[in-house]
Amino acid sequence: MPVTIDAAQVEKFAARGLPADVIADFIGVSRDTFKASMTGDPAVDAAWRRGRANLQAKTMEWLVISARKGSVQAQIYLA
């Protein structure tokens, strides 16, 4: 019986920065099954990519906010 992976869960966990192996463990499927679903199911792959993009966007937003508040480290990183 094929395993159904909830793309919404994948997106949520990817947006929190969890790596694929940890997501597989968390949703209760083998790591190999999860990786196969990422390559075989466009919805899961798209969810992974959206989640990671969301994380990157939020991280950049926080970095810019820190720089505007005077964080020299953030300003140097963004330079």
Z-matrix of the N, CA and C atoms (Angstrom, degrees):
N
C 1 1.464
C 2 1.529 1 108.69
N 3 1.335 2 117.74 1 126.23
C 4 1.471 3 120.33 2 -179.49
C 5 1.529 4 111.64 3 -67.54
N 6 1.303 5 114.52 4 146.80
C 7 1.463 6 121.52 5 179.22
C 8 1.517 7 108.65 6 -87.98
N 9 1.321 8 116.61 7 133.37
C 10 1.459 9 121.51 8 176.00
C 11 1.530 10 108.36 9 -99.61
N 12 1.309 11 115.77 10 125.84
C 13 1.465 12 120.89 11 179.98
C 14 1.524 13 108.21 12 -108.32
N 15 1.311 14 115.86 13 128.56
C 16 1.459 15 122.74 14 -178.49
C 17 1.526 16 109.60 15 -75.58
N 18 1.324 17 116.32 16 108.67
C 19 1.461 18 121.43 17 -177.54
C 20 1.527 19 111.45 18 -61.55
N 21 1.320 20 117.83 19 -34.14
C 22 1.470 21 120.33 20 -179.99
C 23 1.529 22 110.51 21 -63.61
N 24 1.333 23 116.92 22 -38.97
C 25 1.465 24 120.20 23 176.90
C 26 1.520 25 110.72 24 -65.49
N 27 1.314 26 115.99 25 -42.70
C 28 1.462 27 120.49 26 179.58
C 29 1.526 28 109.67 27 -58.81
N 30 1.325 29 116.54 28 -46.12
C 31 1.467 30 120.44 29 -179.88
C 32 1.524 31 111.30 30 -61.70
N 33 1.320 32 116.46 31 -43.54
C 34 1.461 33 120.88 32 -179.15
C 35 1.528 34 111.19 33 -62.09
N 36 1.319 35 116.80 34 -45.68
C 37 1.460 36 120.24 35 -178.35
C 38 1.530 37 111.69 36 -71.46
N 39 1.320 38 117.29 37 -37.24
C 40 1.469 39 120.67 38 177.80
C 41 1.525 40 110.14 39 -64.35
N 42 1.325 41 116.72 40 -36.60
C 43 1.465 42 121.21 41 178.97
C 44 1.526 43 111.89 42 -68.07
N 45 1.318 44 116.69 43 -20.02
C 46 1.470 45 120.90 44 176.99
C 47 1.520 46 111.63 45 -89.81
N 48 1.328 47 116.56 46 -0.93
C 49 1.454 48 120.57 47 176.18
C 50 1.514 49 114.99 48 91.51
N 51 1.337 50 117.83 49 8.44
C 52 1.454 51 119.20 50 -179.95
C 53 1.527 52 110.51 51 -72.00
N 54 1.330 53 117.41 52 135.58
C 55 1.464 54 119.48 53 176.17
C 56 1.531 55 110.74 54 -73.25
N 57 1.315 56 115.74 55 163.22
C 58 1.471 57 121.31 56 -175.73
C 59 1.525 58 112.02 57 -55.88
N 60 1.323 59 118.19 58 -42.01
C 61 1.463 60 120.44 59 -178.49
C 62 1.526 61 112.10 60 -61.84
N 63 1.314 62 116.27 61 -39.46
C 64 1.462 63 120.63 62 -179.67
C 65 1.532 64 109.88 63 -70.86
N 66 1.322 65 117.54 64 -38.68
C 67 1.464 66 120.47 65 177.16
C 68 1.516 67 109.51 66 -60.75
N 69 1.328 68 117.01 67 -44.49
C 70 1.469 69 120.79 68 178.60
C 71 1.523 70 110.48 69 -58.08
N 72 1.324 71 116.59 70 -47.10
C 73 1.459 72 120.64 71 178.56
C 74 1.528 73 111.21 72 -60.35
N 75 1.321 74 115.71 73 -42.60
C 76 1.463 75 120.46 74 -176.08
C 77 1.528 76 112.05 75 -66.77
N 78 1.333 77 117.42 76 -40.55
C 79 1.466 78 119.44 77 -177.62
C 80 1.529 79 112.03 78 -87.01
N 81 1.339 80 116.41 79 -4.00
C 82 1.451 81 119.96 80 171.50
C 83 1.518 82 116.38 81 84.60
N 84 1.324 83 116.39 82 31.68
C 85 1.464 84 119.95 83 174.62
C 86 1.522 85 107.99 84 -123.73
N 87 1.323 86 115.58 85 160.41
C 88 1.461 87 117.70 86 178.78
C 89 1.528 88 109.16 87 -66.86
N 90 1.299 89 115.05 88 156.23
C 91 1.460 90 120.22 89 179.27
C 92 1.526 91 110.55 90 -63.38
N 93 1.326 92 116.30 91 -38.67
C 94 1.467 93 120.03 92 178.32
C 95 1.528 94 111.51 93 -64.41
N 96 1.337 95 116.18 94 -40.40
C 97 1.469 96 120.19 95 178.40
C 98 1.522 97 110.32 96 -63.55
N 99 1.317 98 115.69 97 -43.36
C 100 1.462 99 118.82 98 -179.50
C 101 1.525 100 111.19 99 -64.60
N 102 1.321 101 116.92 100 -45.40
C 103 1.462 102 119.82 101 179.50
C 104 1.523 103 111.48 102 -63.27
N 105 1.335 104 116.68 103 -36.64
C 106 1.464 105 120.22 104 177.11
C 107 1.523 106 110.74 105 -66.28
N 108 1.332 107 117.11 106 -36.71
C 109 1.466 108 119.59 107 178.96
C 110 1.515 109 111.26 108 -69.41
N 111 1.330 110 116.71 109 -30.19
C 112 1.468 111 119.51 110 177.89
C 113 1.529 112 110.86 111 -67.34
N 114 1.320 113 116.96 112 -32.48
C 115 1.463 114 119.30 113 178.80
C 116 1.526 115 111.98 114 -90.78
N 117 1.329 116 117.34 115 -25.88
C 118 1.457 117 120.13 116 -175.42
C 119 1.510 118 115.97 117 -98.94
N 120 1.321 119 117.32 118 -15.86
C 121 1.463 120 121.17 119 -177.77
C 122 1.530 121 108.46 120 -121.06
N 123 1.327 122 117.30 121 106.68
C 124 1.470 123 119.99 122 -178.12
C 125 1.532 124 113.57 123 -57.35
N 126 1.326 125 117.77 124 -30.66
C 127 1.466 126 120.19 125 -179.27
C 128 1.528 127 110.76 126 -67.74
N 129 1.336 128 116.38 127 -40.49
C 130 1.471 129 119.87 128 179.36
C 131 1.526 130 109.86 129 -69.03
N 132 1.317 131 116.94 130 -43.26
C 133 1.459 132 120.55 131 178.12
C 134 1.530 133 111.08 132 -61.04
N 135 1.314 134 116.94 133 -44.32
C 136 1.471 135 120.76 134 179.26
C 137 1.524 136 110.70 135 -64.46
N 138 1.325 137 117.29 136 -39.04
C 139 1.465 138 120.97 137 178.37
C 140 1.526 139 110.56 138 -63.08
N 141 1.329 140 116.23 139 -43.06
C 142 1.473 141 121.22 140 177.51
C 143 1.530 142 110.15 141 -59.15
N 144 1.327 143 115.57 142 -47.41
C 145 1.465 144 119.85 143 -177.59
C 146 1.531 145 112.13 144 -66.62
N 147 1.334 146 117.02 145 -39.84
C 148 1.470 147 120.07 146 177.27
C 149 1.523 148 110.86 147 -63.84
N 150 1.320 149 116.19 148 -43.69
C 151 1.460 150 120.14 149 -179.96
C 152 1.515 151 111.97 150 -61.34
N 153 1.333 152 116.70 151 -46.12
C 154 1.457 153 120.23 152 179.80
C 155 1.532 154 111.18 153 -66.13
N 156 1.323 155 117.17 154 -38.63
C 157 1.465 156 120.63 155 177.67
C 158 1.528 157 110.35 156 -63.90
N 159 1.324 158 116.21 157 -39.71
C 160 1.460 159 121.02 158 178.09
C 161 1.527 160 110.08 159 -61.99
N 162 1.328 161 117.07 160 -43.63
C 163 1.452 162 121.36 161 178.07
C 164 1.526 163 110.91 162 -61.43
N 165 1.319 164 116.97 163 -44.35
C 166 1.460 165 120.42 164 179.85
C 167 1.516 166 111.46 165 -63.63
N 168 1.325 167 117.03 166 -41.05
C 169 1.465 168 120.60 167 179.38
C 170 1.528 169 110.95 168 -64.54
N 171 1.335 170 117.20 169 -43.96
C 172 1.461 171 120.27 170 179.45
C 173 1.524 172 111.25 171 -65.73
N 174 1.323 173 116.37 172 -40.59
C 175 1.459 174 119.87 173 178.85
C 176 1.522 175 110.98 174 -61.74
N 177 1.316 176 116.47 175 -44.19
C 178 1.468 177 120.09 176 178.74
C 179 1.530 178 110.34 177 -64.41
N 180 1.317 179 116.79 178 -39.88
C 181 1.466 180 119.93 179 178.36
C 182 1.532 181 110.68 180 -60.96
N 183 1.336 182 116.52 181 -44.63
C 184 1.471 183 120.00 182 179.20
C 185 1.521 184 110.86 183 -64.50
N 186 1.312 185 116.69 184 -36.84
C 187 1.459 186 120.96 185 179.29
C 188 1.532 187 110.69 186 -65.21
N 189 1.308 188 116.55 187 -44.35
C 190 1.468 189 120.80 188 179.08
C 191 1.528 190 110.22 189 -64.51
N 192 1.315 191 117.09 190 -41.96
C 193 1.470 192 120.36 191 178.07
C 194 1.526 193 110.19 192 -60.59
N 195 1.338 194 116.54 193 -43.99
C 196 1.465 195 120.22 194 178.52
C 197 1.522 196 111.07 195 -61.51
N 198 1.325 197 116.27 196 -42.06
C 199 1.472 198 120.07 197 179.25
C 200 1.521 199 110.94 198 -62.97
N 201 1.316 200 116.89 199 -42.03
C 202 1.467 201 120.24 200 179.46
C 203 1.517 202 112.48 201 -65.97
N 204 1.335 203 116.23 202 -28.25
C 205 1.461 204 120.83 203 178.33
C 206 1.526 205 111.93 204 -82.35
N 207 1.336 206 116.35 205 -1.09
C 208 1.450 207 119.40 206 174.62
C 209 1.517 208 116.06 207 107.12
N 210 1.312 209 118.85 208 6.27
C 211 1.462 210 120.23 209 178.61
C 212 1.526 211 109.94 210 -68.02
N 213 1.325 212 115.11 211 111.81
C 214 1.466 213 119.93 212 -179.28
C 215 1.530 214 110.17 213 -63.97
N 216 1.326 215 117.94 214 -39.02
C 217 1.464 216 120.94 215 179.38
C 218 1.528 217 110.69 216 -60.62
N 219 1.318 218 117.23 217 -43.17
C 220 1.464 219 121.17 218 179.16
C 221 1.536 220 110.05 219 -66.52
N 222 1.322 221 117.07 220 -40.12
C 223 1.458 222 120.73 221 179.05
C 224 1.524 223 110.99 222 -63.47
N 225 1.331 224 116.69 223 -42.12
C 226 1.467 225 120.37 224 179.11
C 227 1.524 226 109.76 225 -64.84
N 228 1.332 227 116.76 226 -43.67
C 229 1.466 228 120.76 227 -179.48
C 230 1.519 229 110.80 228 -59.85
N 231 1.327 230 116.66 229 -40.08
C 232 1.462 231 120.74 230 -177.29
C 233 1.528 232 113.41 231 -79.03
N 234 1.332 233 116.79 232 -16.69
C 235 1.473 234 120.62 233 -176.82
C 236 1.508 235 112.35 234 -67.61
